[in-house]
């Protein structure tokens, strides 16, 4: 606003004295941002009815007091009534403002795929944030106890940089549901009410902070389509086995292969982007190549099942190629199932190949104990004797021994099993240890068959740990990977990749009870001996044999990728960068949806019937906001071949039946404005991203000529400089009069723009649109529009209407 306009606003608010014509600012009345925010907003009840908002806390600061040191912090208290009646899986608080930002709390009353109350701080207006936004906040969450606030209340705090991809942050396992419902601890009051307190400190960043996985770690993540975290973890593990990645690159694909129908091409594309792109990569082409639809992407599948299906598909595609046998070379081992009779000379054996091994967790303390159980000998005697061919029922021993182990050993830990007593699937969260170095030649080769090749050293290094966090009905998957097989571990959690200590990948994923210092937020002095189970633990382990390290951990470079694939992917990246730039600069532009009679001809009768046009199918024209409207008209003349003096623009209006009709003509004084001003002045709710919808009426040559003849100084029709064929050459100045508009910009030279105005709308005339219905063919088509005098009869315009329909007076 101009200074005088600002003073006028302040005067109306009583912020300036009235004895001075220009006004004297009274600083004691200038509004200040509240320094302390504390509100008690009650949530929606179980029936969905909105509750009243109750504000309490310290009184507002007097306006004449000095500002506080930190206006960027505050607190919020959420009182949730009728807790036991809540049936929703998730619940949000009302919006509250702290640090100039809008927030709300998000809870999962029954747990976010776990047996815990889950609480998060959520940005309330994500959709209204500008491109590339971020904000950093340190916050604490407290579930208050009505019994003893100091003894039982559970408080947790954390910090986070909120951004578009991570707009909520908090604690999935905040408070066990069993403890939440314990009457002695009083989290739920006798009135069935729960209170959650939130304290927030917002930091003002001079520049938005974005965590850059590639910059921080050298690696990037994969985007989650909804419930594809399990797949992302597996794909990252396979990608970081370079021999496998190089084999995928060498699979034969052609330039014409559609990536969403070819698993090899989709996987090649995905791996190339993960290796060379700067940001997280989407997996939609790969899931489409699996034959999945959007519904499948929101359903969690089993990692082991996906791993086997993917390997089978790739093995099939690798046949008769230079990479045939890669799956077997990497992942395939062999075991022998045997039954050995004790009293007669009879032995039955069956050799079996495997790509992964399923190891028991329940009853086993570590991987070695699971292998001991795997090769454990079973006695077949008594009522369970073995019927040997030619020998009848015999006492026997049954077991499994390994002929060989693969170069890359994949171990599936049986964290889920069926509980017959409870008649349901359960997750085994027992403590289960796994070593960083695994020696399967231990115990003098007790896991190996007598026929195994003992010259091969079966000592392995841990490569990756796939983790499942949650319960039997769902949860979250992520992976810890050591790409170099030594040194630094990295956590691959969908889009985010971070450096992690070895203890995070090993000790913290053993499972068992959480006996750490926080222990779920409980104070050990208050609840001695109380331990909570860890719901995050290892689900799959990948080991690489030490003697095969050089071959398996080879280099996979761009030279291993087919040239057509590199060319295609580089074009895709360039297009992505172009769209990203357009999105970043979108605030500088306005999109004009320009509808013409040709659009109605194309759409009416096929796409639409009751409306005149579908604006989404009209030609979008992107223009800089500050472009003068006359320059826009010159562009339309160039692109559509309609001379400036024959362009008449109408604004659209939405009617009660949800159809659009041209409402009024754009006036000459409006055409002297910029595109932004026109949108601002003609749109009821001119959002920053809203389009400007216009209808272009092409004035007939007869009307333009008649107007020019009657108004020789108007500068239109025959009185204007004629256009060259194609309407690309515009005159710098009209010969017959014309309107020369001079625009002066700050510190710049004067510019001359010629705007030839079209004939004004004849007095008392309206614009009518006509559609022709053919009852025999049952077709509807648009035939044109006419300007008609409002006082005339339809019969007075009969001939013109018939010309539109292509008929004669006898029709």
Rosetta blueprint (number, residue, H / E / L):
1 X L
2 X L
3 X H
4 X H
5 X H
6 X H
7 X H
8 X H
9 X H
10 X H
11 X H
12 X H
13 X L
14 X L
15 X L
16 X E
17 X L
18 X L
19 X L
20 X L
21 X L
22 X L
23 X L
24 X L
25 X E
26 X L
27 X H
28 X H
29 X H
30 X L
31 X L
32 X L
33 X L
34 X L
35 X L
36 X L
37 X L
38 X E
39 X E
40 X E
41 X E
42 X L
43 X L
44 X L
45 X L
46 X L
47 X L
48 X L
49 X L
50 X L
51 X L
52 X L
53 X E
54 X E
55 X E
56 X L
57 X L
58 X L
59 X L
60 X L
61 X L
62 X L
63 X L
64 X L
65 X L
66 X L
67 X L
68 X L
69 X L
70 X L
71 X L
72 X L
73 X E
74 X E
75 X E
76 X E
77 X E
78 X E
79 X E
80 X E
81 X L
82 X L
83 X H
84 X H
85 X H
86 X L
87 X L
88 X L
89 X L
90 X L
91 X E
92 X E
93 X L
94 X L
95 X L
96 X E
97 X E
98 X E
99 X L
100 X L
101 X E
102 X E
103 X E
104 X E
105 X E
106 X E
107 X E
108 X E
109 X L
110 X L
111 X L
112 X L
113 X L
114 X L
115 X L
116 X E
117 X E
118 X E
119 X E
120 X E
121 X E
122 X E
123 X E
124 X L
125 X L
126 X H
127 X H
128 X H
129 X L
130 X L
131 X L
132 X L
133 X L
134 X E
135 X E
136 X E
137 X E
138 X E
139 X E
140 X E
141 X E
142 X E
143 X E
144 X L
145 X L
146 X L
147 X L
148 X L
149 X H
150 X H
151 X H
152 X H
153 X L
154 X E
155 X E
156 X E
157 X E
158 X E
159 X E
160 X E
161 X E
162 X E
163 X E
164 X L
165 X L
166 X E
167 X L
168 X E
169 X E
170 X E
171 X E
172 X E
173 X E
174 X E
175 X E
176 X E
177 X H
178 X H
179 X H
180 X H
181 X L
182 X L
183 X L
184 X L
185 X L
186 X L
187 X L
188 X L
189 X L
190 X L
191 X L
192 X L
193 X L
194 X E
195 X E
196 X E
197 X E
198 X E
199 X E
200 X E
201 X E
202 X E
203 X E
204 X L
205 X L
206 X L
207 X L
208 X L
209 X L
210 X L
211 X L
212 X L
213 X H
214 X H
215 X H
216 X H
217 X H
218 X L
219 X L
220 X L
221 X L
222 X E
223 X L
224 X L
225 X L
226 X L
227 X L
228 X L
229 X H
230 X H
231 X H
232 X H
233 X H
234 X H
235 X H
236 X H
237 X H
238 X H
239 X H
240 X L
241 X L
242 X H
243 X H
244 X H
245 X H
246 X H
247 X H
248 X H
249 X H
250 X L
251 X L
252 X L
253 X L
254 X L
255 X L
256 X L
257 X L
258 X L
259 X L
260 X L
261 X L
262 X L
263 X H
264 X H
265 X H
266 X H
267 X H
268 X H
269 X H
270 X H
271 X H
272 X H
273 X H
274 X H
275 X H
276 X H
277 X L
278 X L
279 X L
280 X L
281 X E
282 X L
283 X L
284 X H
285 X H
286 X H
287 X H
288 X H
289 X H
290 X L
291 X L
292 X L
293 X L
294 X H
295 X H
296 X H
297 X H
298 X L
299 X L
300 X L
301 X L
302 X L
303 X H
304 X H
305 X H
306 X H
307 X H
308 X H
309 X H
310 X H
311 X H
312 X H
313 X H
314 X H
315 X H
316 X H
317 X H
318 X H
319 X L
320 X L
321 X L
322 X L
323 X L
324 X L
325 X L
326 X H
327 X H
328 X H
329 X H
330 X H
331 X H
332 X L
333 X E
334 X E
335 X E
336 X E
337 X E
338 X E
339 X E
340 X E
341 X E
342 X L
343 X L
344 X L
345 X L
346 X L
347 X E
348 X E
349 X E
350 X E
351 X E
352 X E
353 X E
354 X E
355 X L
356 X L
357 X E
358 X E
359 X E
360 X E
361 X L
362 X L
363 X L
364 X L
365 X L
366 X E
367 X H
368 X H
369 X H
370 X H
371 X H
372 X H
373 X H
374 X H
375 X L
376 X L
377 X L
378 X E
379 X E
380 X E
381 X L
382 X H
383 X H
384 X H
385 X L
386 X E
387 X E
388 X E
389 X L
390 X L
391 X L
392 X E
393 X E
394 X E
395 X L
396 X E
397 X E
398 X E
399 X E
400 X E
401 X E
402 X E
403 X E
404 X E
405 X L
406 X L
407 X L
408 X E
409 X E
410 X E
411 X E
412 X E
413 X E
414 X E
415 X L
416 X E
417 X E
418 X E
419 X E
420 X L
421 X L
422 X L
423 X L
424 X E
425 X E
426 X E
427 X E
428 X L
429 X L
430 X L
431 X L
432 X L
433 X E
434 X L
435 X L
436 X L
437 X E
438 X E
439 X E
440 X L
441 X L
442 X H
443 X H
444 X H
445 X H
446 X L
447 X L
448 X E
449 X L
450 X L
451 X L
452 X L
453 X L
454 X L
455 X L
456 X L
457 X L
458 X L
459 X E
460 X E
461 X E
462 X E
463 X E
464 X E
465 X E
466 X E
467 X E
468 X E
469 X E
470 X E
471 X E
472 X L
473 X L
474 X E
475 X E
476 X E
477 X E
478 X E
479 X E
480 X E
481 X E
482 X L
483 X L
484 X L
485 X L
486 X L
487 X L
488 X L
489 X E
490 X E
491 X E
492 X E
493 X E
494 X L
495 X L
496 X E
497 X E
498 X E
499 X E
500 X E
501 X L
502 X H
503 X H
504 X H
505 X H
506 X L
507 X H
508 X H
509 X H
510 X L
511 X L
512 X L
513 X E
514 X E
515 X L
516 X L
517 X L
518 X L
519 X H
520 X H
521 X H
522 X L
523 X L
524 X L
525 X L
526 X L
527 X L
528 X L
529 X L
530 X L
531 X L
532 X E
533 X E
534 X L
535 X L
536 X E
537 X E
538 X E
539 X E
540 X E
541 X E
542 X E
543 X E
544 X E
545 X E
546 X H
547 X H
548 X H
549 X H
550 X H
551 X H
552 X H
553 X L
554 X L
555 X L
556 X L
557 X L
558 X H
559 X H
560 X H
561 X L
562 X L
563 X H
564 X H
565 X H
566 X H
567 X H
568 X H
569 X H
570 X H
571 X H
572 X H
573 X H
574 X H
575 X H
576 X H
577 X H
578 X H
579 X H
580 X H
581 X H
582 X H
583 X H
584 X H
585 X L
586 X H
587 X H
588 X H
589 X E
590 X E
591 X E
592 X E
593 X E
594 X E
595 X E
596 X L
597 X H
598 X H
599 X H
600 X H
601 X H
602 X H
603 X H
604 X E
605 X L
606 X L
607 X L
608 X E
609 X L
610 X L
611 X L
612 X L
613 X L
614 X L
615 X H
616 X H
617 X H
618 X L
619 X E
620 X E
621 X E
622 X E
623 X E
624 X E
625 X L
626 X L
627 X L
628 X E
629 X H
630 X H
631 X H
632 X H
633 X H
634 X H
635 X H
636 X H
637 X H
638 X H
639 X H
640 X H
641 X L
642 X L
643 X L
644 X H
645 X H
646 X H
647 X E
648 X E
649 X E
650 X E
651 X E
652 X E
653 X E
654 X E
655 X L
656 X L
657 X L
658 X L
659 X L
660 X E
661 X E
662 X E
663 X E
664 X E
665 X E
666 X L
667 X L
668 X L
669 X L
670 X H
671 X H
672 X H
673 X L
674 X E
675 X H
676 X H
677 X H
678 X H
679 X H
680 X H
681 X H
682 X H
683 X L
684 X L
685 X L
686 X L
687 X L
688 X L
689 X L
690 X L
691 X L
692 X E
693 X E
694 X E
695 X E
696 X E
697 X E
698 X E
699 X L
700 X L
701 X H
702 X H
703 X H
704 X H
705 X H
706 X H
707 X H
708 X H
709 X H
710 X H
711 X L
712 X L
713 X L
714 X L
715 X L
716 X L
717 X H
718 X H
719 X H
720 X L
721 X L
722 X L
723 X L
724 X L
725 X L
726 X L
727 X L
728 X L
729 X L
730 X L
731 X L
732 X L
733 X L
734 X L
735 X L
736 X L
737 X L
738 X L
739 X E
740 X E
741 X E
742 X E
743 X E
744 X L
745 X L
746 X L
747 X L
748 X L
749 X L
750 X L
751 X E
752 X E
753 X E
754 X E
755 X E
756 X L
757 X L
758 X L
759 X L
760 X L
761 X L
762 X L
763 X L
764 X L
765 X E
766 X E
767 X E
768 X E
769 X E
770 X E
771 X E
772 X E
773 X E
774 X E
775 X L
776 X L
777 X L
778 X L
779 X E
780 X E
781 X E
782 X E
783 X E
784 X E
785 X E
786 X E
787 X E
788 X E
789 X E
790 X L
791 X L
792 X L
793 X L
794 X H
795 X H
796 X H
797 X H
798 X H
799 X H
800 X H
801 X H
802 X H
803 X H
804 X H
805 X H
806 X L
807 X L
808 X L
809 X L
810 X L
811 X L
